[in-house]
Amino acid sequence: MGETILVTGSTGFIGSRMLSYLAKEGSVVRIFLRPESVCGVLPEGIEVVRGSFSDLEALVRAVSGVDRIVHLAGLTKAVDEAGYDAGNVLPVRNLLAVIREHNPTLKRFLFVSSLTAAGPASEGTYGVKESDLPTPVSAYGRSKLRAETLCLESSADIPITIVRPPAVYGPGDRDVLQVFQMLAKGVLVTAGSSVRQRFSMIYVDDLVSGMMAAARSDRAEGRIYYITSLRSCSWDEVIGAAQQVLGFKKLHKVSIPKPFVFLVGMVIGAAGSLSGKPALINRDKANELVQDYWVCSPDQAEHDFGFTAGTSLTEGVAKTISWYRQKGWL
């Protein structure tokens, strides 16, 4: 297509698939990397700009002359709210500042937020919609919402679109990998009620195509969208899709009660605060884990720019597990 697109967060799970997608369609790609980031093998022709998000001169080099920006970089673990703001809010504030001054003809700034910015749904069938009032239940979600607010406040002079992905899975993901590793051993441990819980999921390549559709849609300018699958799923549906590939005969399911999840989160989180290092789980993360309905609606994205996720849960799980096996992860 000949456009020049800047991607941040390109070394991550979603970012790496985004680079492949853009390279295949013929876009000119530039990536912004922190000085310490290891980029590995990149598609041919990608330009690299290194710097921190507090380095305004580096950001000017990154944003100058590009047509669109996909801001994927972010922080998913921090000790406190200030840490999340440093990783999720400050980069957006500084990017918007340099865009305003050094790339006034930018076609679109796509901010990749999260379903956690909206918070969980009250039921598991239809899920939250873009018009619903956000009620984040974690510091991570609140930081993403603050970054969204900065974007919307700048939308009068910068063309902005915000997308909120739900859980994302596919080749390269290490979070959902842990679920498949448990299932391969005939065990599934969940936080909260595995019977009640439903959640939206999307295969990574569907997400990438949906994000770029949003970034290029005139109707999407100044708006927020959920890029998600057609319907939510249950733990039993995930188990069924994985069983067809993994072939386990019996499954022992363990649902950890909410009070115990909070207790573990409080204890481990306190230890992390004392050490100054983000903990694997804290009370805040526990509050995310025990929610019954992390579900969002795909309707607005389909209505405004025709996006529909094309990969079924069965197909996506099979592709993902096959990739894990090829890489020796499973």
Backbone torsions as a table, in degrees:
resi	resn	phi	psi	omega
1	MET	NA	-14.3	173.6
2	GLY	82.4	-2.1	178.3
3	GLU	-76.3	155.0	172.1
4	THR	-103.8	123.1	-173.7
5	ILE	-123.9	128.9	175.2
6	LEU	-93.7	131.2	177.6
7	VAL	-121.3	126.6	169.9
8	THR	-101.8	157.4	-178.8
9	GLY	70.2	29.4	-173.1
10	SER	-75.6	-14.0	-180.0
11	THR	-86.5	-6.6	-179.4
12	GLY	-81.6	178.0	-178.7
13	PHE	-56.5	-53.2	-178.7
14	ILE	-73.0	-39.5	-177.6
15	GLY	-59.8	-39.8	-179.4
16	SER	-65.9	-37.3	177.2
17	ARG	-70.9	-33.1	176.3
18	MET	-62.9	-42.9	179.4
19	LEU	-61.3	-42.5	179.0
20	SER	-62.8	-42.1	-179.9
21	TYR	-61.9	-47.8	-177.4
22	LEU	-68.3	-37.2	178.5
23	ALA	-64.3	-40.8	-179.3
24	LYS	-66.2	-34.1	-178.1
25	GLU	-83.9	-6.3	175.1
26	GLY	93.0	12.9	176.8
27	SER	-73.4	152.0	171.1
28	VAL	-85.2	124.9	-171.2
29	VAL	-116.8	133.6	172.6
30	ARG	-121.2	140.1	178.4
31	ILE	-123.1	149.0	177.6
32	PHE	-110.0	118.5	-176.3
33	LEU	-119.2	140.0	170.7
34	ARG	-64.2	152.5	-176.7
35	PRO	-54.6	-34.0	-175.8
36	GLU	-89.2	-4.9	-175.4
37	SER	-70.7	139.5	174.8
38	VAL	-100.6	118.0	-172.7
39	CYS	-90.6	-17.2	179.9
40	GLY	67.2	-153.1	-179.2
41	VAL	-84.2	122.7	-178.6
42	LEU	-106.3	152.4	171.6
43	PRO	-56.7	151.0	-175.2
44	GLU	-61.8	138.7	172.6
45	GLY	89.7	2.4	-178.2
46	ILE	-78.6	132.2	178.2
47	GLU	-91.0	136.8	-178.3
48	VAL	-113.3	127.4	171.1
49	VAL	-116.8	127.1	-179.0
50	ARG	-107.8	145.5	177.7
51	GLY	163.1	169.5	176.1
52	SER	-94.5	164.9	180.0
53	PHE	-75.0	-7.2	173.0
54	SER	-94.8	-4.2	179.6
55	ASP	-92.7	95.5	-174.1
56	LEU	-65.9	-33.6	178.7
57	GLU	-64.3	-41.1	177.5
58	ALA	-65.8	-38.9	178.7
59	LEU	-65.1	-36.1	177.0
60	VAL	-62.2	-43.7	178.1
61	ARG	-62.7	-35.1	-177.3
62	ALA	-71.0	-43.0	-172.2
63	VAL	-89.0	-17.9	-174.8
64	SER	-65.8	127.4	173.3
65	GLY	81.3	0.4	179.7
66	VAL	-87.8	155.6	179.9
67	ASP	-88.3	-39.0	-178.9
68	ARG	-141.1	153.6	178.3
69	ILE	-126.1	129.9	173.8
70	VAL	-110.6	107.8	-176.8
71	HIS	-96.9	96.3	-179.9
72	LEU	-97.7	-22.1	-173.6
73	ALA	-61.5	142.9	178.5
74	GLY	-175.1	174.9	-177.5
75	LEU	-120.3	124.3	-178.2
76	THR	-101.3	-12.6	179.3
77	LYS	-136.3	131.6	178.0
78	ALA	-153.4	164.4	-178.8
79	VAL	-75.3	-36.9	-174.8
80	ASP	-151.4	-178.3	-178.6
81	GLU	-59.5	-38.9	-179.6
82	ALA	-61.8	-38.4	178.2
83	GLY	-65.2	-41.4	177.3
84	TYR	-65.6	-39.6	178.9
85	ASP	-64.0	-38.3	178.7
86	ALA	-63.3	-34.6	-177.5
87	GLY	-90.6	-24.1	-172.8
88	ASN	-119.8	-25.4	-177.0
89	VAL	-101.4	-48.3	-179.5
90	LEU	-56.2	-45.5	178.9
91	PRO	-58.4	-39.8	179.4
92	VAL	-66.6	-44.3	179.8
93	ARG	-58.9	-45.7	-177.8
94	ASN	-71.3	-37.9	176.3
95	LEU	-61.1	-45.6	-179.7
96	LEU	-62.5	-37.7	-179.8
97	ALA	-63.7	-45.5	-178.0
98	VAL	-75.7	-30.6	175.1
99	ILE	-62.2	-46.1	-176.9
100	ARG	-58.8	-38.0	-175.8
101	GLU	-91.0	-33.9	-169.4
102	HIS	-115.4	-6.1	175.1
103	ASN	-145.8	66.3	-176.9
104	PRO	-69.1	-12.6	-179.8
105	THR	-100.2	12.7	179.2
106	LEU	-52.9	134.8	-179.0
107	LYS	-79.5	-34.7	179.7
108	ARG	-166.1	138.0	169.2
109	PHE	-108.6	112.2	179.6
110	LEU	-98.6	114.2	177.2
111	PHE	-97.7	120.3	178.9
112	VAL	-91.1	103.2	-179.2
113	SER	-93.5	-136.2	-176.2
114	SER	-162.0	151.6	172.4
115	LEU	-57.3	-27.9	-179.7
116	THR	-64.1	-21.0	176.7
117	ALA	-67.2	-28.9	179.2
118	ALA	-87.4	-31.6	-174.3
119	GLY	90.5	172.4	-177.0
120	PRO	-72.2	161.7	177.4
121	ALA	-84.7	164.4	178.4
122	SER	-88.1	-12.7	176.0
123	GLU	-148.3	166.7	-168.4
124	GLY	-104.9	7.1	-177.5
125	THR	-97.1	-53.8	-175.2
126	TYR	-95.3	-34.4	176.4
127	GLY	77.1	179.1	-179.6
128	VAL	-72.2	149.9	176.8
129	LYS	-116.4	164.4	-176.3
130	GLU	-60.8	-26.8	-177.7
131	SER	-82.9	-9.2	-178.6
132	ASP	-73.5	147.5	178.5
133	LEU	-69.1	126.4	-179.5
134	PRO	-65.8	137.5	176.7
135	THR	-137.1	68.1	-179.2
136	PRO	-62.3	146.9	-176.5
137	VAL	-113.9	11.4	-178.5
138	SER	-146.2	160.6	178.0
139	ALA	-62.2	-37.4	177.3
140	TYR	-60.7	-48.9	179.2
141	GLY	-61.9	-40.1	179.5
142	ARG	-65.7	-37.4	179.0
143	SER	-67.3	-39.4	177.3
144	LYS	-64.5	-37.6	178.7
145	LEU	-67.3	-38.9	176.8
146	ARG	-63.3	-38.4	177.1
147	ALA	-66.2	-38.7	175.9
148	GLU	-59.9	-42.2	-179.4
149	THR	-60.8	-42.3	176.2
150	LEU	-59.0	-42.8	179.4
151	CYS	-61.7	-48.3	-177.4
152	LEU	-65.7	-34.2	177.3
153	GLU	-67.1	-23.7	-179.8
154	SER	-96.4	-0.4	-172.0
155	SER	-71.2	-10.3	177.3
156	ALA	-70.9	-30.3	-178.4
157	ASP	-123.5	-3.1	175.4
158	ILE	-128.7	126.2	179.1
159	PRO	-71.7	113.5	-171.4
160	ILE	-125.0	141.9	168.9
161	THR	-132.9	140.0	179.6
162	ILE	-116.2	132.9	173.7
163	VAL	-120.4	143.7	-180.0
164	ARG	-120.9	92.4	177.5
165	PRO	-71.8	150.3	169.4
166	PRO	-86.9	-149.7	174.8
167	ALA	-63.1	133.9	-178.4
168	VAL	-117.6	135.6	179.2
169	TYR	-135.8	164.7	179.1
170	GLY	144.7	-177.8	-178.9
171	PRO	-55.5	127.0	179.2
172	GLY	101.4	-16.2	-179.4
173	ASP	-76.8	136.7	179.9
174	ARG	-106.6	-13.3	-179.3
175	ASP	-76.5	-54.4	179.0
176	VAL	-68.6	-23.2	175.3
177	LEU	-52.4	-39.3	-178.5
178	GLN	-62.0	-33.9	177.7
179	VAL	-66.5	-46.4	-179.1
180	PHE	-67.2	-32.6	176.2
181	GLN	-64.5	-40.1	176.2
182	MET	-65.1	-46.3	-178.1
183	LEU	-61.2	-37.9	179.0
184	ALA	-61.1	-25.0	178.8
185	LYS	-94.9	2.0	178.8
186	GLY	80.2	24.5	-178.4
187	VAL	-134.7	144.4	170.6
188	LEU	-138.9	119.3	177.8
189	VAL	-109.0	124.3	179.6
190	THR	-124.7	155.4	176.1
191	ALA	-98.7	125.6	-176.6
192	GLY	87.5	-157.2	-174.0
193	SER	-90.8	106.6	177.9
194	SER	-69.0	-18.8	178.9
195	VAL	-76.5	-42.7	-177.1
196	ARG	-81.0	-35.5	-168.5
197	GLN	-62.3	134.6	169.3
198	ARG	-132.9	153.0	-176.3
199	PHE	-153.2	151.0	173.4
200	SER	-86.2	140.3	175.8
201	MET	-136.9	154.6	175.0
202	ILE	-144.2	138.4	176.7
203	TYR	-69.5	138.6	-168.5
204	VAL	-57.7	-40.0	-178.1
205	ASP	-69.3	-31.9	173.0
206	ASP	-65.1	-42.4	179.4
207	LEU	-60.2	-45.7	-178.0
208	VAL	-60.9	-45.7	179.8
209	SER	-66.4	-35.4	177.6
210	GLY	-67.9	-39.0	178.3
211	MET	-63.3	-43.5	-178.8
212	MET	-71.3	-30.8	174.3
213	ALA	-63.5	-41.1	177.5
214	ALA	-65.8	-40.8	-177.6
215	ALA	-66.8	-19.2	-176.9
216	ARG	-110.5	-0.2	-178.3
217	SER	-88.4	128.7	176.1
218	ASP	-64.2	-35.6	-177.8
219	ARG	-69.1	-21.4	-175.8
220	ALA	-84.0	-9.0	-177.4
221	GLU	-63.0	130.7	178.0
222	GLY	78.1	13.6	-174.0
223	ARG	-126.5	166.7	179.0
224	ILE	-112.2	141.8	-179.9
225	TYR	-140.0	145.7	166.6
226	TYR	-91.9	125.9	175.4
227	ILE	-106.1	102.4	-170.3
228	THR	-147.7	174.9	178.8
229	SER	-74.6	170.4	-174.6
230	LEU	-66.7	-31.0	-179.1
231	ARG	-146.6	157.7	177.6
232	SER	-75.6	167.3	179.5
233	CYS	-133.1	163.2	178.0
234	SER	-106.8	169.2	175.5
235	TRP	-61.0	-37.9	-179.5
236	ASP	-63.0	-35.6	178.7
237	GLU	-69.5	-39.1	176.3
238	VAL	-64.8	-43.0	178.9
239	ILE	-60.8	-44.1	-178.9
240	GLY	-63.4	-41.3	179.3
241	ALA	-66.4	-39.6	-179.8
242	ALA	-72.2	-34.7	-178.1
243	GLN	-62.6	-34.6	179.3
244	GLN	-61.4	-26.9	-176.9
245	VAL	-101.8	-44.0	-176.8
246	LEU	-77.9	-30.5	174.9
247	GLY	75.9	17.5	178.4
248	PHE	-68.1	144.9	-176.3
249	LYS	-88.9	-46.3	-178.3
250	LYS	-122.3	153.4	179.5
251	LEU	-135.2	128.3	176.6
252	HIS	-100.2	111.5	-177.7
253	LYS	-98.4	132.3	178.5
254	VAL	-124.1	118.0	176.5
255	SER	-104.4	115.5	-179.3
256	ILE	-80.5	124.1	-178.0
257	PRO	-60.1	148.0	-177.7
258	LYS	-54.4	-46.7	-178.9
259	PRO	-57.8	-37.1	-179.9
260	PHE	-71.6	-37.0	177.2
261	VAL	-61.4	-42.7	178.4
262	PHE	-65.5	-38.9	179.4
263	LEU	-62.9	-47.7	179.3
264	VAL	-61.8	-42.6	179.7
265	GLY	-63.2	-38.8	-179.4
266	MET	-66.7	-43.8	-177.9
267	VAL	-68.0	-50.0	-178.4
268	ILE	-68.2	-36.9	178.7
269	GLY	-64.8	-38.7	178.1
270	ALA	-63.9	-39.6	177.7
271	ALA	-64.0	-39.2	178.3
272	GLY	-65.5	-39.1	178.9
273	SER	-63.9	-40.0	179.4
274	LEU	-65.8	-36.5	-178.8
275	SER	-83.2	-15.8	-178.4
276	GLY	78.8	13.4	-179.6
277	LYS	-118.7	140.9	179.6
278	PRO	-59.7	133.9	179.3
279	ALA	-87.1	155.6	177.0
280	LEU	-59.6	-37.5	176.9
281	ILE	-144.4	142.7	171.5
282	ASN	-138.5	-176.9	-177.1
283	ARG	-61.3	-34.9	179.5
284	ASP	-63.8	-49.0	178.7
285	LYS	-65.0	-36.5	177.8
286	ALA	-59.1	-37.3	-179.4
287	ASN	-65.8	-30.4	173.8
288	GLU	-71.1	-43.9	-172.8
289	LEU	-64.6	-33.6	-172.0
290	VAL	-88.9	-3.3	-178.9
291	GLN	-64.8	145.7	-177.4
292	ASP	-81.9	-32.6	-169.0
293	TYR	-134.5	85.2	169.6
294	TRP	-88.7	76.5	-172.1
295	VAL	-128.4	137.1	177.3
296	CYS	-134.4	160.9	-174.0
297	SER	-95.4	136.1	177.3
298	PRO	-87.6	-1.5	-166.0
299	ASP	-62.9	-43.3	-174.0
300	GLN	-66.0	-39.9	178.9
301	ALA	-65.1	-38.5	178.0
302	GLU	-66.8	-40.5	-177.8
303	HIS	-68.0	-43.2	-171.4
304	ASP	-83.9	-37.3	-179.4
305	PHE	-140.4	22.1	168.1
306	GLY	70.4	22.3	-178.9
307	PHE	-83.9	130.1	171.6
308	THR	-136.1	127.2	178.3
309	ALA	-66.3	124.5	-172.7
310	GLY	-95.7	-7.1	-176.1
311	THR	-98.9	119.0	178.3
312	SER	-71.7	162.2	178.5
313	LEU	-59.8	-43.6	-179.4
314	THR	-60.7	-46.9	-179.7
315	GLU	-66.2	-44.7	-177.8
316	GLY	-64.6	-41.8	178.8
317	VAL	-64.7	-42.1	179.6
318	ALA	-62.3	-44.8	178.3
319	LYS	-62.1	-42.2	-176.9
320	THR	-66.6	-46.7	180.0
321	ILE	-64.6	-39.1	177.6
322	SER	-60.4	-41.9	179.0
323	TRP	-64.9	-44.4	178.0
324	TYR	-56.5	-43.5	-179.0
325	ARG	-65.5	-41.9	179.4
326	GLN	-61.5	-35.0	-178.5
327	LYS	-87.4	-4.4	-178.4
328	GLY	75.8	19.0	178.4
329	TRP	-83.1	-19.1	-173.7
330	LEU	-136.8	NA	NA
